[in-house]
Amino acid sequence: MNQEIYVICNNIRSLINVGTIFRTCDALGVKKLYLCGLTGYPKLPDDPRRFEVSDRADKIIKKTALEGYANVAWECQESALELIKKLKTQDVSIIALEQTTKSLNYIEANYKFPLAIVIGHEREGLDQEIIDQSDLVVEIPMLGKGKSLNVATSLGILGYRIRYK
């Protein structure tokens, strides 16, 4: 049975979160990590960014990711929406992790492999277009006064639920 998991990060600005996501993807055996939109990324061989920008991003991500950086296949994509449309043609189920009026509790949802977990901006979440393209929208219930968890923490919770259900 194909139990492939992909992760799509869209507009995640914190380089520390990106590094933590690399580390979590390694722990979960994620097939590929996609860094989309404004999401920071490690240095590329022919990096278009100024050296000080690419060098800083590389150092912060690798420091947080530890060995996860070397163990996770990744690539940059300009548009998460276009990537999602492409993955859907390959029968990859798209799971948006977002709080909406129609979100399901992540524990109660039924997950179909292969799948891609889509996570978004730390404050603004995912664009409605991405939510509309998703096969399933799930959320992690919050019992305290805070409205949400850190995006990297949320990925870990959902990823482990899916992987070891």
PAZAPA-153485 format. One record per residue (C-alpha): residue number from 0; residue in three letters; y, x, z. Coordinates in nm, 4 decimals, always signed. Example, Ala and Ser with C-alpha at 12.3 -4.5 7.8 and 13.67 -1.06 7.14 Angstrom:
2
{0, "ALA", {-0.4500, +1.2300, +0.7800}}
{1, "SER", {-0.1060, +1.3670, +0.7140}}
***
This chain:
165
{0, "MET", {+0.0000, +0.0000, +0.0000}}
{1, "ASN", {+0.3451, +0.1282, -0.0971}}
{2, "GLN", {+0.5477, +0.1517, +0.2244}}
{3, "GLU", {+0.8425, +0.3394, +0.0770}}
{4, "ILE", {+1.1745, +0.3105, +0.2547}}
{5, "TYR", {+1.5045, +0.4097, +0.0969}}
{6, "VAL", {+1.8391, +0.4200, +0.2779}}
{7, "ILE", {+2.1719, +0.3455, +0.1123}}
{8, "CYS", {+2.4883, +0.4502, +0.2962}}
{9, "ASN", {+2.8037, +0.2910, +0.1625}}
{10, "ASN", {+3.1464, +0.4147, +0.2684}}
{11, "ILE", {+3.0345, +0.5819, +0.5912}}
{12, "ARG", {+3.3240, +0.8054, +0.6864}}
{13, "SER", {+3.1930, +0.9890, +0.9906}}
{14, "LEU", {+3.0221, +1.3142, +0.8960}}
{15, "ILE", {+2.8486, +1.3132, +1.2345}}
{16, "ASN", {+2.7004, +0.9734, +1.1509}}
{17, "VAL", {+2.5870, +1.1048, +0.8119}}
{18, "GLY", {+2.4124, +1.3980, +0.9810}}
{19, "THR", {+2.2466, +1.1655, +1.2306}}
{20, "ILE", {+2.1343, +0.9427, +0.9434}}
{21, "PHE", {+1.9717, +1.2448, +0.7733}}
{22, "ARG", {+1.7866, +1.3196, +1.0960}}
{23, "THR", {+1.6753, +0.9579, +1.1375}}
{24, "CYS", {+1.5621, +0.9389, +0.7741}}
{25, "ASP", {+1.3482, +1.2479, +0.8300}}
{26, "ALA", {+1.1891, +1.0928, +1.1398}}
{27, "LEU", {+1.1166, +0.7696, +0.9492}}
{28, "GLY", {+0.9731, +0.9407, +0.6406}}
{29, "VAL", {+1.2401, +0.7897, +0.4159}}
{30, "LYS", {+1.1672, +0.8483, +0.0463}}
{31, "LYS", {+1.5329, +0.9003, -0.0496}}
{32, "LEU", {+1.8762, +0.8767, +0.1097}}
{33, "TYR", {+2.1616, +0.7628, -0.1134}}
{34, "LEU", {+2.5186, +0.8532, -0.0149}}
{35, "CYS", {+2.7564, +0.6152, -0.1906}}
{36, "GLY", {+3.1251, +0.5412, -0.2172}}
{37, "LEU", {+3.3355, +0.7262, +0.0391}}
{38, "THR", {+3.0325, +0.8514, +0.2338}}
{39, "GLY", {+3.0601, +1.2214, +0.3145}}
{40, "TYR", {+2.7918, +1.4494, +0.1740}}
{41, "PRO", {+2.6720, +1.8091, +0.2012}}
{42, "LYS", {+2.7902, +2.0777, -0.0369}}
{43, "LEU", {+2.6689, +2.0509, -0.3979}}
{44, "PRO", {+2.6048, +2.3523, -0.6256}}
{45, "ASP", {+2.9014, +2.2574, -0.8495}}
{46, "ASP", {+3.0926, +2.0664, -0.5850}}
{47, "PRO", {+3.4062, +1.8941, -0.7202}}
{48, "ARG", {+3.5737, +1.8925, -0.3776}}
{49, "ARG", {+3.8067, +2.1635, -0.2543}}
{50, "PHE", {+3.6111, +2.4425, -0.0816}}
{51, "GLU", {+3.7482, +2.3701, +0.2662}}
{52, "VAL", {+3.6489, +2.0017, +0.2329}}
{53, "SER", {+3.2969, +2.0667, +0.1052}}
{54, "ASP", {+3.2413, +2.3533, +0.3497}}
{55, "ARG", {+3.3516, +2.1431, +0.6498}}
{56, "ALA", {+3.1366, +1.8464, +0.5445}}
{57, "ASP", {+2.8363, +2.0723, +0.4910}}
{58, "LYS", {+2.8690, +2.2366, +0.8325}}
{59, "ILE", {+2.9131, +1.9125, +1.0280}}
{60, "ILE", {+2.6324, +1.7265, +0.8503}}
{61, "LYS", {+2.3844, +2.0139, +0.8792}}
{62, "LYS", {+2.4692, +2.0741, +1.2461}}
{63, "THR", {+2.3968, +1.7106, +1.3336}}
{64, "ALA", {+2.1017, +1.6657, +1.0958}}
{65, "LEU", {+1.9159, +1.9771, +1.2154}}
{66, "GLU", {+1.5894, +2.0081, +1.0183}}
{67, "GLY", {+1.6396, +1.6573, +0.8797}}
{68, "TYR", {+1.8778, +1.7948, +0.6219}}
{69, "ALA", {+1.6159, +2.0153, +0.4545}}
{70, "ASN", {+1.3433, +1.7502, +0.4715}}
{71, "VAL", {+1.5160, +1.4468, +0.3188}}
{72, "ALA", {+1.5620, +1.3918, -0.0538}}
{73, "TRP", {+1.9161, +1.2709, -0.1150}}
{74, "GLU", {+2.1699, +1.2111, -0.3852}}
{75, "CYS", {+2.5238, +1.0894, -0.4255}}
{76, "GLN", {+2.5972, +0.7692, -0.6137}}
{77, "GLU", {+2.9446, +0.6430, -0.6886}}
{78, "SER", {+2.8578, +0.2744, -0.6589}}
{79, "ALA", {+2.6173, +0.1306, -0.4027}}
{80, "LEU", {+2.6312, -0.2011, -0.5863}}
{81, "GLU", {+2.5145, -0.0490, -0.9160}}
{82, "LEU", {+2.2427, +0.1452, -0.7326}}
{83, "ILE", {+2.1220, -0.1744, -0.5651}}
{84, "LYS", {+2.1039, -0.3533, -0.9007}}
{85, "LYS", {+1.8996, -0.0644, -1.0413}}
{86, "LEU", {+1.6594, -0.0557, -0.7441}}
{87, "LYS", {+1.6075, -0.4317, -0.7704}}
{88, "THR", {+1.4800, -0.3859, -1.1282}}
{89, "GLN", {+1.2169, -0.1533, -0.9769}}
{90, "ASP", {+1.1057, -0.4290, -0.7335}}
{91, "VAL", {+1.2684, -0.2628, -0.4332}}
{92, "SER", {+1.3616, -0.5229, -0.1722}}
{93, "ILE", {+1.7217, -0.4837, -0.0531}}
{94, "ILE", {+1.7812, -0.5235, +0.3224}}
{95, "ALA", {+2.1454, -0.5394, +0.4299}}
{96, "LEU", {+2.2089, -0.4537, +0.7943}}
{97, "GLU", {+2.5162, -0.6642, +0.8639}}
{98, "GLN", {+2.6433, -0.9356, +1.0953}}
{99, "THR", {+2.7074, -1.2553, +0.9006}}
{100, "THR", {+2.6721, -1.6256, +0.9723}}
{101, "LYS", {+2.3436, -1.6163, +0.7757}}
{102, "SER", {+2.1942, -1.2938, +0.9172}}
{103, "LEU", {+1.8439, -1.3075, +1.0611}}
{104, "ASN", {+1.7460, -1.1388, +1.3836}}
{105, "TYR", {+1.5935, -0.8087, +1.2675}}
{106, "ILE", {+1.2830, -0.8705, +1.4823}}
{107, "GLU", {+1.2098, -1.2077, +1.3218}}
{108, "ALA", {+1.2565, -1.0991, +0.9590}}
{109, "ASN", {+0.9675, -1.0369, +0.7199}}
{110, "TYR", {+1.0007, -0.7103, +0.5300}}
{111, "LYS", {+0.8485, -0.6433, +0.1885}}
{112, "PHE", {+0.7864, -0.2877, +0.0679}}
{113, "PRO", {+0.9174, -0.0938, -0.1086}}
{114, "LEU", {+1.2556, -0.1580, +0.0479}}
{115, "ALA", {+1.6031, -0.0150, +0.0812}}
{116, "ILE", {+1.8091, -0.0500, +0.3978}}
{117, "VAL", {+2.1809, -0.0734, +0.3209}}
{118, "ILE", {+2.4301, +0.0271, +0.5887}}
{119, "GLY", {+2.8056, +0.0333, +0.5574}}
{120, "HIS", {+3.1441, +0.1332, +0.6866}}
{121, "GLU", {+3.1596, +0.1785, +1.0633}}
{122, "ARG", {+3.4360, -0.0791, +1.1111}}
{123, "GLU", {+3.4453, -0.2895, +0.7942}}
{124, "GLY", {+3.0717, -0.3221, +0.7302}}
{125, "LEU", {+2.9309, -0.4028, +0.3880}}
{126, "ASP", {+3.1204, -0.5592, +0.0983}}
{127, "GLN", {+3.0347, -0.9228, +0.0255}}
{128, "GLU", {+2.9112, -0.8244, -0.3230}}
{129, "ILE", {+2.6455, -0.6037, -0.1637}}
{130, "ILE", {+2.5465, -0.8764, +0.0814}}
{131, "ASP", {+2.5168, -1.1222, -0.2095}}
{132, "GLN", {+2.2811, -0.8831, -0.3938}}
{133, "SER", {+2.0599, -0.8361, -0.0876}}
{134, "ASP", {+1.7201, -1.0000, -0.0557}}
{135, "LEU", {+1.7538, -1.0163, +0.3205}}
{136, "VAL", {+2.0459, -0.9767, +0.5626}}
{137, "VAL", {+1.9514, -0.8818, +0.9170}}
{138, "GLU", {+2.1389, -0.8033, +1.2343}}
{139, "ILE", {+2.0674, -0.6577, +1.5750}}
{140, "PRO", {+2.1607, -0.9062, +1.8502}}
{141, "MET", {+2.4258, -0.7899, +2.0928}}
{142, "LEU", {+2.3929, -0.8977, +2.4553}}
{143, "GLY", {+2.6893, -0.7069, +2.5949}}
{144, "LYS", {+3.0581, -0.7419, +2.5263}}
{145, "GLY", {+3.0584, -0.5003, +2.2345}}
{146, "LYS", {+3.0351, -0.6513, +1.8864}}
{147, "SER", {+2.8091, -0.3884, +1.7305}}
{148, "LEU", {+2.6229, -0.0620, +1.7664}}
{149, "ASN", {+2.6984, +0.2674, +1.5962}}
{150, "VAL", {+2.5815, +0.2582, +1.2323}}
{151, "ALA", {+2.3406, +0.5513, +1.2731}}
{152, "THR", {+2.1946, +0.4011, +1.5911}}
{153, "SER", {+2.1499, +0.0674, +1.4142}}
{154, "LEU", {+1.9638, +0.2368, +1.1301}}
{155, "GLY", {+1.7253, +0.3948, +1.3801}}
{156, "ILE", {+1.6516, +0.0644, +1.5511}}
{157, "LEU", {+1.5919, -0.1239, +1.2267}}
{158, "GLY", {+1.4040, +0.1612, +1.0611}}
{159, "TYR", {+1.1566, +0.1961, +1.3458}}
{160, "ARG", {+1.1054, -0.1815, +1.3586}}
{161, "ILE", {+1.0221, -0.1850, +0.9882}}
{162, "ARG", {+0.8093, +0.1305, +0.9921}}
{163, "TYR", {+0.6010, +0.0438, +1.2980}}
{164, "LYS", {+0.5900, -0.3366, +1.3011}}
***
